[in-house]
Amino acid sequence: MTNRKHNKDKTPIVVADAGWAETLPEWIKREIHAERLIGGMCKIAGRKKSEDRERVGDAEVCAYLYTASLKAPLDPDLVDVYVNLLSGVMTRRKDKSAEAARALAEPLTDCQRQKLKDLKISLYRARGGEAKHPVLECLCEFKAQAFRPRQKLETSKQERSGSDGAGISEPV
């Protein structure tokens, strides 16, 4: 699981076989990008995700399983996971084939849910943890600056003016 394909953001897409990485459809790359941005913004807004598996979206798992399926036949449980997740991703993007995929998808068993959980944890670790994106980094920096304690803010203003507070005042 060490094969990675870099995308627009700074976090690689982990693939099962780098030889098949170039065949990833553009729409799945866009879905991964969108899932990561949404997840990052939720975290910035204060909705913390408690486990690594929750930080990897369904499209990201689909991309991994897509390349894995081209490398070798998938375990039957992973086939069911793939179809289930793919039907959800296709439905979300209002794909014409979503209805057919939903017809094939069955609810996951406990064993399949555990395999999905384990795969998401592995993908999270293989990609290097949290998704990194310039927009998310900017929002994190803004949040840190905007919500720091008032006393530190006033001290910082004094340091910038280079005085003991005398001089040009800034609105508080």
C-alpha positions in Angstrom: 0.0 0.0 0.0 3.0 2.3 -0.4 2.1 3.4 -4.0 0.9 7.0 -4.0 -0.4 9.3 -6.7 -0.2 13.1 -6.0 -3.2 15.2 -6.9 -4.1 18.9 -6.7 -3.8 19.1 -2.9 -0.7 18.1 -1.0 -1.9 14.7 0.1 -1.3 11.8 -2.2 -4.0 9.4 -3.3 -2.9 5.9 -2.2 -3.3 3.3 -4.8 -2.8 -0.5 -4.7 -0.7 -0.5 -7.9 1.1 2.6 -9.2 1.0 1.1 -12.7 -2.7 1.6 -12.7 -2.8 5.0 -11.0 -2.9 6.9 -14.3 -6.1 5.1 -15.2 -8.0 6.6 -12.3 -11.0 8.5 -13.7 -10.9 12.2 -13.3 -14.3 12.2 -11.6 -13.1 10.0 -8.8 -10.1 12.3 -8.2 -12.5 15.3 -8.0 -14.7 13.3 -5.5 -11.6 12.6 -3.3 -10.6 16.2 -3.4 -14.1 17.3 -2.5 -14.4 14.7 0.4 -11.1 15.9 1.8 -12.0 19.6 1.7 -15.4 18.9 3.3 -13.8 16.7 6.0 -11.1 19.4 6.6 -13.6 22.2 6.9 -15.7 20.1 9.3 -12.7 19.7 11.5 -11.9 23.4 11.4 -15.5 24.1 12.3 -15.1 22.0 15.4 -16.6 18.7 14.3 -13.7 16.5 15.2 -13.5 13.0 13.7 -12.5 10.5 16.3 -10.9 7.8 14.3 -8.6 7.5 11.4 -11.2 5.6 9.4 -13.5 8.5 9.5 -10.9 10.7 7.9 -10.9 8.7 4.7 -13.8 9.1 2.4 -15.7 6.5 0.3 -14.3 7.8 -3.0 -10.7 7.4 -1.7 -11.4 3.8 -0.8 -13.0 3.3 -4.2 -9.9 4.6 -5.9 -7.7 2.2 -3.9 -10.0 -0.8 -4.6 -10.2 0.1 -8.3 -6.5 -0.2 -8.7 -6.3 -3.3 -6.5 -9.0 -4.9 -8.7 -6.8 -4.3 -11.8 -3.8 -5.8 -10.2 -5.5 -9.0 -9.0 -8.9 -10.4 -8.2 -10.4 -8.8 -5.0 -11.5 -10.8 -2.0 -15.3 -11.3 -2.3 -15.9 -9.2 0.8 -14.0 -6.4 -0.7 -16.0 -6.7 -3.9 -19.1 -6.1 -1.9 -17.5 -3.2 -0.1 -16.4 -1.7 -3.4 -19.9 -2.0 -5.0 -21.6 -0.6 -1.9 -19.3 2.4 -1.6 -19.2 3.0 -5.4 -23.1 3.0 -5.5 -23.1 5.7 -2.8 -20.4 7.8 -4.5 -22.3 7.5 -7.9 -25.6 8.4 -6.3 -24.0 11.5 -4.6 -22.7 12.7 -7.9 -26.0 11.9 -9.7 -24.4 9.5 -12.1 -26.7 7.8 -14.7 -25.4 4.4 -13.6 -26.1 4.9 -9.9 -29.4 3.1 -10.0 -27.8 0.0 -11.5 -25.0 0.1 -8.9 -27.6 0.5 -6.1 -29.4 -2.6 -7.4 -26.2 -4.6 -7.0 -25.2 -3.2 -3.6 -26.3 -5.1 -0.5 -25.9 -4.0 3.1 -22.5 -4.8 4.5 -22.0 -7.6 6.9 -20.2 -7.1 10.2 -17.1 -8.8 8.7 -17.2 -6.5 5.6 -17.7 -3.4 7.8 -14.6 -4.4 9.8 -12.6 -4.9 6.6 -13.7 -1.5 5.4 -12.7 0.1 8.8 -9.3 -1.6 8.6 -8.7 -0.5 5.0 -9.6 3.1 5.9 -7.2 3.1 8.8 -4.4 1.7 6.5 -5.2 4.3 3.8 -5.1 7.1 6.3 -1.7 6.1 7.6 -0.3 5.4 4.1 -1.2 8.8 2.8 0.5 10.4 5.8 -2.4 11.3 8.0 -4.6 14.4 7.7 -5.3 15.7 4.2 -3.2 18.8 3.5 -4.5 21.5 1.2 -3.6 25.2 0.8 -7.2 26.3 1.5 -7.4 24.2 4.7 -4.0 25.5 5.9 -5.2 29.1 5.2 -8.4 28.5 7.1 -6.6 26.9 10.0 -4.2 29.9 10.2 -7.1 32.3 10.0 -9.0 30.5 12.8 -5.9 30.4 15.0 -5.3 34.2 14.5 -9.0 35.2 14.8 -9.7 33.3 17.9 -6.6 33.7 20.0 -7.1 35.3 23.4 -7.6 39.1 23.4 -4.6 39.8 25.7 -2.2 38.1 23.2 -3.8 40.1 20.4 -3.2 43.4 22.2 0.4 42.4 23.1 1.0 41.5 19.4 -0.2 44.9 18.3 2.2 46.6 20.7 5.1 44.5 19.4 4.2 45.5 15.8 4.2 49.2 16.7 7.5 48.8 18.5 6.3 50.8 21.5 4.6 50.6 24.8 1.2 51.2 23.2 1.7 54.8 22.3 1.4 55.8 18.7 -1.1 54.7 16.0 -4.0 52.9 17.5 -5.9 50.2 15.8 -9.6 49.4 16.3 -10.1 46.7 18.9 
